[in-house]
Amino acid sequence: MKKDIHPKDYRPVVIQDPSANFAFLTRSTAKTTETIKWEDGKEYPLFKVHISSASHPFYTGQEKLVDVEGRVDKFKARREAAKKSLEEKRKRVEAQKKKTITAKKKPTEKPASPTVAKDGK
């Protein structure tokens, strides 16, 4: 086996889902600054998650909207901004087309034709 390919910080970590009041102890390399005292009396690093098997609709059978940190609102705002931007671009293109069509319809002065002598010279 290759040497030194495994992570050095693989350690016991408590994964917690605060919305479902659910936690479990496992091993992980997850980076965290928080700690928690576990059932065995020892203190372990704490990693919080927003959705776990205790709160996920697939496992619970309950459908619920989990809006963490306003993600749905941010998405809706981006969508509205994109719609406005697209509409403004569409208006600019239409205005440009109208200018082009108007410019083509303007009568242009015909250049003066050279006079030709009647005797053909």
N, C-alpha and C positions, 0 to 999 in steps of 0.2 A: 504494500500500500504506500501511497505517497505520504511523505511526512509534512506536518504543519498545514494541512488543508482544512482541518476542522476549526470552527470558531473557538476562540479562547474564552469568550464571555457567555457560554452556554451554561445556564444556571437555573435553579428553581425560581419561578415567577408566579405571582397570583394574578390571574386574569379576572377582571371584574366588569360586570354589566350593571351600572348603577340604576338604570331604568327598570330592570327586573329584579333588583336586589339579589343578584346571582354572582357567585365567584367560584373559581376552582384553581387548584394548584397544579402547575405543569412546569415543564422545562422550556426555556426560550432564550433567544438572544435579543429580545425586544429592549430597546433603550428606554429608560424611565428614571425619573428623579424621585418619585414618591415611593413610600414603603407602607406596609400594613402588617399588623400582628395577626398571624394565622391561628387556626384552631389548636395547633400543636404548641403554641406559646412562642414560636420563633417569629422573627421579623423577616419579611421577604419583600423584594421589589414589587410594586403594584403597577399593572398596566391596565388602563381603562378602555373599554370598547363600547361602542354605541349600540351594537346589535350582537346578540349571541343566540345560542340555541334556545335560551329561555325567553327571548323576546322576538325572535324571527317569526314572521307570519307563517312560513312554511311548516315550522315545527309546532307552533301554538294553535294554528287553525283560525287565528283571529287576524283580520285585516286591519292594519292601522298605519297611519302616515307618520313616519319618523322624520321630522325636519330638524336636522342637526345643524346648528349655526346658520340657519336661514338659507340652506342650500336651494330649497324650492323657490324662495323669493329671489335669490340671486339668479337662478335660471330664468325665471319669468322676466326679470329686468333685462337680462341679456337678450332674450327673445324679442322683447318690445323694442329695444335699441336697434336690433338688427332689422326689424320691420320698418322702423322710421328711416334708417339709413337706406334701405332698399327703395322705399317710396321716394325719398329725396333724390336718389340717383335716377330713378325712373322719370321724375319731373325734369331733371336737368337734361336727360337724353331727349325727352319730348320737346323741350324748349330749343335745344340745339337743332333738332329736325325741323322745327317750324322756321328757325332762322335760315336754315339751308334752303328750304322750299321757297321762302320769301325772296331770298337772294337770287334764286334761279328764275323766278317769275318776273323780276324787274327787267324792263326793256333796256336793252343796251344800244348805245349809239353805233350805227353802222359806219365803218370807216369810209371815207370819201373814196369813190372809185376813180381811178386815173382816167383822164379824158383821152379819148382816142380820136385822132384826126380823121376826118371823113375820107380822106384819100388813102387811109390805111397806113400812113407812115408815122 
